[in-house]
Each structure stands twice: as C-alpha cells, then as structure tokens.
C-alpha cells in the first residue's frame, strides 16, 4: 500500500469501521498508551520513540495553529508509515498512532 493510500485509509473515522480493532493494553500487557497535546514538531521525537518501543500514541491537535497541526500530523503519519504502524482518526483533530503489531 502506498503512503497516499495509507493516509486515505487512516482518514476514515473508526466509528465507520464496525470491525476495526485497536490493540489494547490487555492484548499487549507491556504496552502503555501515551496521550499528548504537542506544542510543536519538537514534541514528535518522543512520540516516535514511544511507537518504536511498541506503545500506542494518542495525539490531540485541537489547540495548535493549522499550519503547525499539519506539520505535526504529517511528521507522525510519515514516521508511523515507515515503522509499519497504523493510524486512525478519532475525530477531526485527535488521532491514534499504533505501532506495528509484533
């Protein structure tokens, strides 16, 4: 799947997919879910480290300027794609980035 196709799939809200599943902490007992409202692109580096460690990341972009929000989203989406993970839109400004299943 290309990056463009991956982003289009991710853009569909989870409630439109009745069979969508998200890895829960019960399914992966050593996982933790990080929830963050990044201030800028610098906060993204820690989020990528969490994804690399196998931890899901929920990102709330609602308090960012539009330009910064798009930069943060693009960076995280690209990194998640490269790491083999997935992402879902929870609403227009909140996204969950999931690491590659082990």
Residue pairs with C-beta under 8 A, 6 or more apart in sequence:
1 9
3 78
3 81
6 81
6 86
7 77
10 77
10 86
10 87
10 88
10 89
10 95
11 89
12 88
12 89
13 88
13 89
13 90
13 91
14 20
14 22
14 88
14 89
14 90
20 88
22 56
22 88
22 96
22 98
23 31
23 56
23 98
23 101
25 31
25 32
25 33
28 54
28 102
30 54
31 54
31 55
31 56
32 55
33 55
33 56
33 57
33 58
34 47
34 50
34 55
34 56
34 57
34 58
35 57
35 58
35 60
36 43
36 47
36 57
36 58
36 59
36 60
37 59
37 60
37 61
37 62
37 63
38 44
38 47
38 59
38 61
38 64
38 72
39 64
40 68
40 72
41 68
41 71
41 72
41 75
43 72
44 72
44 75
44 76
44 79
47 57
47 59
47 76
47 97
48 76
48 79
48 83
50 57
51 57
51 79
51 80
51 83
51 85
51 97
51 99
52 83
52 99
53 99
54 99
54 102
55 99
56 96
56 97
56 98
56 99
57 76
57 96
57 97
58 90
58 94
58 95
58 96
58 97
59 72
59 73
59 76
59 94
59 95
59 96
59 97
60 93
60 94
61 69
61 72
61 73
61 93
61 94
61 95
62 93
62 94
64 72
69 93
73 95
76 87
76 95
76 97
77 87
77 97
80 86
80 87
80 97
80 98
83 99
83 100
84 100
85 97
85 98
85 99
85 100
86 97
86 98
87 95
87 96
87 97
87 98
88 95
88 96
88 98
89 95
90 96
